[in-house]
Amino acid sequence: MAAIVDHAGDVQGMPAFWRRAPEPDGVAPILWLHGVPNNSDEWLPFLGEAGGVAPDLPGFGRSTKRGDLPFTIDWYCDWLDAFVERLDVERVSLAVHDWGGLGLAWAARRPEMVERIAIINAVPLLPGYRWHRTARLWRTPFVGEMVMGFTGRWTLSLLTRESNATPGPLPKAERDSILEHFDLGTQRAILRLYRTSPPKVLAAAGENLSKLKSPTLVLWGDQDPYIPAKFADAYGAALPNTTVEHLDGAGHWPWLDRPELIGRICSFLTDRP
């Protein structure tokens, strides 16, 4: 088990928080990008096994939540440029889950830097996606603010009952992590990210995915109620060097239903080319 160290510093002149653990010798560090409404906590078991770097993306966890930030896909890509530059690394591998998938748009800007990619039930930067029920509420002015305001322990349990194949809401540890950081800053970031990302913006963000020729593994919990399983195959078609694996008995956070996937993902990302 690798030792995980918390870091805090400035990125683009704003506070940032990230976790880092040593990777095996000769292996590019893995950049673990979380989704909504999570933070780097979701990657702790992966960091312990494979090492790498897991930031709290701006608007989430312990990183900046400044009210004047746009929280668009392009803005996050600019932030990732600055963050990777601060890490002072030449190459990375990339693991993305849910909204961490915006990291694929960043990677398409820097394909020469990316050694391997794991895509896990990621927001589709692809044509044809339509937002799920909760996202449509968030995207609606006033309604989204009301939904955010009423999100607490009971509502989060209710909303996540369908998220995975295992009966019941997300495990308590995951819900506690989300709620600990679910302040007005995070709520604002979520609303801005969703409201600036209609389907045509998602598709445009993925126009250059074909530039990513790195070995790529798409692992998809097929019982995801938010993102249909067909988008696993769509990612497989968009990226030229991809293996797609559909996971029965797994949902949006597939490793929570099938913990053996942690080792599967880590082994793929630390495999020397």
C-alpha positions as a Markdown table, in Angstrom:
| # | Residue | x | y | z |
|---|---|---|---|---|
| 1 | Met | 0.0 | 0.0 | 0.0 |
| 2 | Ala | 1.6 | 3.3 | -1.1 |
| 3 | Ala | 1.8 | 6.1 | 1.3 |
| 4 | Ile | -0.7 | 8.9 | 0.4 |
| 5 | Val | 0.4 | 12.5 | 1.1 |
| 6 | Asp | -1.9 | 15.5 | 1.1 |
| 7 | His | -0.7 | 18.7 | -0.6 |
| 8 | Ala | -2.0 | 22.2 | -0.7 |
| 9 | Gly | -0.6 | 25.0 | -2.9 |
| 10 | Asp | -1.5 | 27.6 | -5.6 |
| 11 | Val | -2.5 | 26.8 | -9.1 |
| 12 | Gln | -3.2 | 29.9 | -11.3 |
| 13 | Gly | -2.9 | 31.9 | -8.1 |
| 14 | Met | -5.7 | 30.1 | -6.4 |
| 15 | Pro | -5.7 | 27.5 | -3.6 |
| 16 | Ala | -5.6 | 23.9 | -4.7 |
| 17 | Phe | -5.6 | 20.6 | -2.9 |
| 18 | Trp | -4.3 | 17.3 | -4.2 |
| 19 | Arg | -3.1 | 13.9 | -3.0 |
| 20 | Arg | -0.1 | 12.1 | -4.2 |
| 21 | Ala | 1.4 | 8.7 | -3.7 |
| 22 | Pro | 4.5 | 7.2 | -5.3 |
| 23 | Glu | 4.0 | 5.2 | -8.5 |
| 24 | Pro | 6.1 | 2.1 | -9.4 |
| 25 | Asp | 9.6 | 2.8 | -10.9 |
| 26 | Gly | 9.5 | 3.6 | -14.6 |
| 27 | Val | 5.8 | 4.3 | -14.7 |
| 28 | Ala | 4.2 | 7.6 | -15.5 |
| 29 | Pro | 2.2 | 9.1 | -12.7 |
| 30 | Ile | -1.5 | 8.6 | -13.0 |
| 31 | Leu | -3.7 | 11.7 | -12.9 |
| 32 | Trp | -7.0 | 10.6 | -11.2 |
| 33 | Leu | -9.9 | 13.0 | -12.1 |
| 34 | His | -13.1 | 12.7 | -10.0 |
| 35 | Gly | -16.6 | 13.4 | -11.0 |
| 36 | Val | -19.6 | 15.3 | -9.6 |
| 37 | Pro | -20.4 | 15.7 | -6.7 |
| 38 | Asn | -17.2 | 13.9 | -5.5 |
| 39 | Asn | -13.7 | 15.0 | -4.7 |
| 40 | Ser | -10.3 | 13.2 | -4.5 |
| 41 | Asp | -11.6 | 11.0 | -1.7 |
| 42 | Glu | -13.1 | 8.7 | -4.3 |
| 43 | Trp | -9.6 | 7.7 | -5.5 |
| 44 | Leu | -8.1 | 6.8 | -2.2 |
| 45 | Pro | -8.1 | 3.0 | -2.7 |
| 46 | Phe | -6.6 | 3.5 | -6.2 |
| 47 | Leu | -3.9 | 5.8 | -5.0 |
| 48 | Gly | -3.0 | 3.3 | -2.3 |
| 49 | Glu | -2.5 | 0.6 | -4.9 |
| 50 | Ala | -1.0 | 2.4 | -8.0 |
| 51 | Gly | 0.1 | 5.8 | -6.7 |
| 52 | Gly | -0.3 | 8.9 | -8.8 |
| 53 | Val | -1.9 | 12.3 | -8.2 |
| 54 | Ala | -5.6 | 13.0 | -7.4 |
| 55 | Pro | -6.6 | 16.7 | -7.3 |
| 56 | Asp | -9.8 | 18.2 | -5.9 |
| 57 | Leu | -10.9 | 19.9 | -9.0 |
| 58 | Pro | -11.8 | 23.6 | -8.5 |
| 59 | Gly | -15.2 | 24.0 | -7.1 |
| 60 | Phe | -14.9 | 20.7 | -5.2 |
| 61 | Gly | -13.4 | 19.4 | -2.0 |
| 62 | Arg | -10.7 | 21.6 | -0.6 |
| 63 | Ser | -9.7 | 23.5 | -3.7 |
| 64 | Thr | -10.8 | 27.0 | -4.7 |
| 65 | Lys | -14.5 | 27.8 | -5.0 |
| 66 | Arg | -14.2 | 31.4 | -6.0 |
| 67 | Gly | -17.5 | 32.9 | -7.1 |
| 68 | Asp | -16.2 | 34.6 | -10.2 |
| 69 | Leu | -14.9 | 31.5 | -11.9 |
| 70 | Pro | -16.8 | 30.2 | -14.9 |
| 71 | Phe | -16.4 | 26.4 | -14.3 |
| 72 | Thr | -16.7 | 25.5 | -18.0 |
| 73 | Ile | -15.1 | 22.6 | -19.7 |
| 74 | Asp | -12.6 | 24.8 | -21.5 |
| 75 | Trp | -11.8 | 26.6 | -18.2 |
| 76 | Tyr | -11.1 | 23.3 | -16.4 |
| 77 | Cys | -8.8 | 22.3 | -19.3 |
| 78 | Asp | -6.8 | 25.5 | -18.8 |
| 79 | Trp | -6.6 | 24.7 | -15.1 |
| 80 | Leu | -5.3 | 21.2 | -15.8 |
| 81 | Asp | -2.6 | 22.7 | -18.0 |
| 82 | Ala | -1.5 | 24.8 | -15.1 |
| 83 | Phe | -1.8 | 22.0 | -12.6 |
| 84 | Val | 0.3 | 19.5 | -14.6 |
| 85 | Glu | 2.9 | 22.2 | -15.2 |
| 86 | Arg | 3.1 | 22.7 | -11.4 |
| 87 | Leu | 3.6 | 18.9 | -11.0 |
| 88 | Asp | 6.6 | 19.2 | -13.3 |
| 89 | Val | 6.1 | 15.9 | -15.0 |
| 90 | Glu | 6.7 | 15.1 | -18.7 |
| 91 | Arg | 4.1 | 12.3 | -19.1 |
| 92 | Val | 1.0 | 11.1 | -17.2 |
| 93 | Ser | -1.5 | 8.4 | -17.5 |
| 94 | Leu | -5.1 | 9.4 | -17.0 |
| 95 | Ala | -8.1 | 7.9 | -15.2 |
| 96 | Val | -11.4 | 9.7 | -15.5 |
| 97 | His | -14.8 | 9.1 | -13.9 |
| 98 | Asp | -18.1 | 10.9 | -14.5 |
| 99 | Trp | -17.2 | 14.6 | -15.0 |
| 100 | Gly | -13.6 | 13.8 | -14.7 |
| 101 | Gly | -14.1 | 12.9 | -18.3 |
| 102 | Leu | -13.5 | 16.6 | -19.2 |
| 103 | Gly | -9.8 | 15.5 | -18.7 |
| 104 | Leu | -10.1 | 13.8 | -22.1 |
| 105 | Ala | -10.6 | 17.2 | -23.7 |
| 106 | Trp | -7.5 | 18.3 | -21.9 |
| 107 | Ala | -5.6 | 15.2 | -23.0 |
| 108 | Ala | -6.6 | 15.8 | -26.7 |
| 109 | Arg | -4.8 | 19.1 | -26.4 |
| 110 | Arg | -1.6 | 17.3 | -25.1 |
| 111 | Pro | -1.8 | 13.8 | -26.6 |
| 112 | Glu | 2.0 | 13.5 | -26.5 |
| 113 | Met | 1.9 | 13.7 | -22.7 |
| 114 | Val | -0.6 | 10.9 | -22.2 |
| 115 | Glu | 0.7 | 7.3 | -21.8 |
| 116 | Arg | -2.4 | 5.4 | -20.9 |
| 117 | Ile | -6.1 | 6.2 | -20.3 |
| 118 | Ala | -8.8 | 4.6 | -18.2 |
| 119 | Ile | -12.4 | 5.8 | -18.8 |
| 120 | Ile | -14.9 | 4.8 | -16.2 |
| 121 | Asn | -18.6 | 5.7 | -16.7 |
| 122 | Ala | -17.5 | 9.2 | -17.8 |
| 123 | Val | -19.7 | 12.0 | -19.1 |
| 124 | Pro | -19.8 | 11.6 | -22.9 |
| 125 | Leu | -17.9 | 14.1 | -24.8 |
| 126 | Leu | -19.7 | 12.6 | -27.8 |
| 127 | Pro | -22.7 | 13.3 | -30.0 |
| 128 | Gly | -26.1 | 12.1 | -28.9 |
| 129 | Tyr | -26.0 | 12.3 | -25.2 |
| 130 | Arg | -29.0 | 13.9 | -23.3 |
| 131 | Trp | -28.7 | 14.8 | -19.7 |
| 132 | His | -30.3 | 12.6 | -17.0 |
| 133 | Arg | -33.2 | 13.6 | -14.8 |
| 134 | Thr | -31.2 | 15.2 | -12.0 |
| 135 | Ala | -29.0 | 17.0 | -14.4 |
| 136 | Arg | -32.0 | 18.5 | -16.2 |
| 137 | Leu | -33.2 | 19.9 | -12.9 |
| 138 | Trp | -29.8 | 21.4 | -12.1 |
| 139 | Arg | -29.7 | 23.0 | -15.6 |
| 140 | Thr | -33.0 | 24.7 | -15.0 |
| 141 | Pro | -32.7 | 28.2 | -13.5 |
| 142 | Phe | -34.3 | 28.6 | -10.0 |
| 143 | Val | -35.3 | 24.9 | -10.0 |
| 144 | Gly | -31.6 | 23.9 | -9.8 |
| 145 | Glu | -31.0 | 26.3 | -6.9 |
| 146 | Met | -33.9 | 24.9 | -5.1 |
| 147 | Val | -32.7 | 21.3 | -5.6 |
| 148 | Met | -29.3 | 22.2 | -4.3 |
| 149 | Gly | -30.7 | 24.0 | -1.3 |
| 150 | Phe | -32.7 | 20.9 | -0.3 |
| 151 | Thr | -29.8 | 18.5 | -0.8 |
| 152 | Gly | -28.8 | 17.0 | 2.6 |
| 153 | Arg | -28.3 | 13.6 | 4.1 |
| 154 | Trp | -31.8 | 12.3 | 3.5 |
| 155 | Thr | -32.1 | 13.6 | -0.1 |
| 156 | Leu | -28.6 | 12.4 | -1.1 |
| 157 | Ser | -29.5 | 8.9 | 0.2 |
| 158 | Leu | -32.8 | 9.1 | -1.8 |
| 159 | Leu | -31.1 | 10.3 | -5.0 |
| 160 | Thr | -28.3 | 7.7 | -4.9 |
| 161 | Arg | -30.6 | 4.7 | -4.3 |
| 162 | Glu | -30.5 | 4.0 | -8.1 |
| 163 | Ser | -26.9 | 4.9 | -8.7 |
| 164 | Asn | -25.4 | 1.4 | -8.4 |
| 165 | Ala | -26.4 | -2.3 | -8.7 |
| 166 | Thr | -26.0 | -2.9 | -5.0 |
| 167 | Pro | -29.3 | -2.1 | -3.3 |
| 168 | Gly | -29.5 | 1.1 | -1.3 |
| 169 | Pro | -27.8 | 4.5 | -1.6 |
| 170 | Leu | -24.1 | 5.1 | -1.9 |
| 171 | Pro | -22.1 | 3.8 | 1.1 |
| 172 | Lys | -22.1 | 6.0 | 4.1 |
| 173 | Ala | -18.4 | 6.9 | 3.7 |
| 174 | Glu | -18.9 | 8.2 | 0.2 |
| 175 | Arg | -22.0 | 10.2 | 1.2 |
| 176 | Asp | -20.2 | 11.7 | 4.2 |
| 177 | Ser | -17.3 | 12.8 | 2.0 |
| 178 | Ile | -19.7 | 14.5 | -0.5 |
| 179 | Leu | -21.7 | 16.2 | 2.2 |
| 180 | Glu | -18.7 | 17.4 | 4.1 |
| 181 | His | -17.7 | 19.6 | 1.1 |
| 182 | Phe | -21.2 | 20.3 | -0.4 |
| 183 | Asp | -21.2 | 24.0 | 0.4 |
| 184 | Leu | -22.5 | 26.9 | -1.6 |
| 185 | Gly | -19.3 | 27.1 | -3.6 |
| 186 | Thr | -19.6 | 23.5 | -4.7 |
| 187 | Gln | -23.3 | 23.9 | -5.5 |
| 188 | Arg | -22.5 | 27.0 | -7.6 |
| 189 | Ala | -19.7 | 25.2 | -9.5 |
| 190 | Ile | -22.0 | 22.2 | -10.3 |
| 191 | Leu | -24.8 | 24.5 | -11.6 |
| 192 | Arg | -22.3 | 26.5 | -13.8 |
| 193 | Leu | -20.7 | 23.4 | -15.2 |
| 194 | Tyr | -24.0 | 21.8 | -16.1 |
| 195 | Arg | -25.6 | 24.9 | -17.4 |
| 196 | Thr | -22.6 | 25.7 | -19.7 |
| 197 | Ser | -22.6 | 22.2 | -21.1 |
| 198 | Pro | -25.5 | 21.4 | -23.3 |
| 199 | Pro | -25.2 | 18.4 | -25.6 |
| 200 | Lys | -23.6 | 20.4 | -28.5 |
| 201 | Val | -20.9 | 21.7 | -26.1 |
| 202 | Leu | -20.2 | 18.1 | -24.9 |
| 203 | Ala | -19.9 | 16.9 | -28.5 |
| 204 | Ala | -17.6 | 19.8 | -29.5 |
| 205 | Ala | -15.3 | 19.1 | -26.5 |
| 206 | Gly | -14.7 | 15.6 | -27.8 |
| 207 | Glu | -14.1 | 16.5 | -31.5 |
| 208 | Asn | -10.4 | 15.8 | -31.1 |
| 209 | Leu | -10.6 | 12.5 | -29.2 |
| 210 | Ser | -9.1 | 10.7 | -32.2 |
| 211 | Lys | -5.8 | 12.3 | -31.5 |
| 212 | Leu | -5.5 | 10.1 | -28.3 |
| 213 | Lys | -3.7 | 7.1 | -29.6 |
| 214 | Ser | -2.6 | 5.9 | -26.2 |
| 215 | Pro | -3.7 | 2.4 | -25.0 |
| 216 | Thr | -7.2 | 3.1 | -23.5 |
| 217 | Leu | -9.4 | 0.9 | -21.4 |
| 218 | Val | -13.1 | 1.7 | -21.1 |
| 219 | Leu | -14.8 | 0.1 | -18.1 |
| 220 | Trp | -18.5 | 0.6 | -17.9 |
| 221 | Gly | -21.0 | -0.3 | -15.2 |
| 222 | Asp | -23.9 | -1.2 | -17.4 |
| 223 | Gln | -26.5 | -0.5 | -14.7 |
| 224 | Asp | -25.6 | 3.2 | -14.7 |
| 225 | Pro | -28.9 | 5.1 | -14.5 |
| 226 | Tyr | -27.2 | 8.4 | -15.6 |
| 227 | Ile | -25.2 | 7.5 | -18.7 |
| 228 | Pro | -26.4 | 4.7 | -21.0 |
| 229 | Ala | -23.9 | 1.8 | -21.7 |
| 230 | Lys | -23.9 | 2.6 | -25.4 |
| 231 | Phe | -21.6 | 5.5 | -24.7 |
| 232 | Ala | -18.9 | 3.0 | -23.6 |
| 233 | Asp | -18.9 | 1.7 | -27.2 |
| 234 | Ala | -19.1 | 5.3 | -28.5 |
| 235 | Tyr | -15.9 | 6.1 | -26.6 |
| 236 | Gly | -14.4 | 2.9 | -28.0 |
| 237 | Ala | -15.2 | 4.1 | -31.6 |
| 238 | Ala | -13.9 | 7.6 | -30.9 |
| 239 | Leu | -10.5 | 6.6 | -29.5 |
| 240 | Pro | -8.4 | 4.5 | -31.9 |
| 241 | Asn | -6.5 | 2.2 | -29.5 |
| 242 | Thr | -9.3 | 1.2 | -27.1 |
| 243 | Thr | -10.6 | -1.9 | -25.3 |
| 244 | Val | -14.2 | -1.7 | -24.1 |
| 245 | Glu | -15.4 | -3.9 | -21.2 |
| 246 | His | -19.1 | -3.8 | -20.2 |
| 247 | Leu | -19.6 | -4.7 | -16.5 |
| 248 | Asp | -22.7 | -6.6 | -15.5 |
| 249 | Gly | -23.8 | -6.1 | -11.9 |
| 250 | Ala | -22.2 | -2.6 | -11.6 |
| 251 | Gly | -23.5 | 0.9 | -11.8 |
| 252 | His | -22.2 | 4.5 | -12.0 |
| 253 | Trp | -19.4 | 3.9 | -9.4 |
| 254 | Pro | -18.7 | 0.4 | -10.7 |
| 255 | Trp | -15.8 | -0.4 | -8.3 |
| 256 | Leu | -18.3 | 0.0 | -5.3 |
| 257 | Asp | -20.3 | -2.9 | -6.7 |
| 258 | Arg | -17.2 | -4.9 | -7.9 |
| 259 | Pro | -14.2 | -4.0 | -5.8 |
| 260 | Glu | -11.9 | -6.2 | -7.9 |
| 261 | Leu | -12.1 | -3.5 | -10.5 |
| 262 | Ile | -9.7 | -1.3 | -8.5 |
| 263 | Gly | -6.9 | -3.8 | -9.2 |
| 264 | Arg | -8.0 | -4.2 | -12.8 |
| 265 | Ile | -7.8 | -0.4 | -13.4 |
| 266 | Cys | -4.5 | 0.0 | -11.5 |
| 267 | Ser | -2.8 | -2.9 | -13.3 |
| 268 | Phe | -3.8 | -1.5 | -16.7 |
| 269 | Leu | -2.5 | 2.0 | -15.9 |
| 270 | Thr | 0.8 | 0.9 | -14.4 |
| 271 | Asp | 1.6 | -1.6 | -17.2 |
| 272 | Arg | 4.8 | -0.4 | -18.9 |
| 273 | Pro | 4.3 | 0.2 | -22.6 |
